Amino acid sequence: MPTLLCGQPRSVITGSVADEHNRPLPNVNLFFKKAKRGTVTNSDGQFRLRLPETGDTLTASCTKRRPYP
């Protein structure tokens, strides 16, 4: 299960997504359900996403993982 680490400066969430071995997960989709706003993690598993005006649920999904040696 991926780990989602977040900081909340004002109206923006920043953080990173990593696997169970603390390796960054690139190309993870992060999406607020009600606000219909999202982003994708970069090659280092990092993201930045503006918070919606009201409470919402952040979902994360990954459709394909790169193989690790």
Helices and strands as residue ranges (DSSP letters): E 3-7, E 12-18, E 29-32, E 37-40, E 46-50, E 58-61
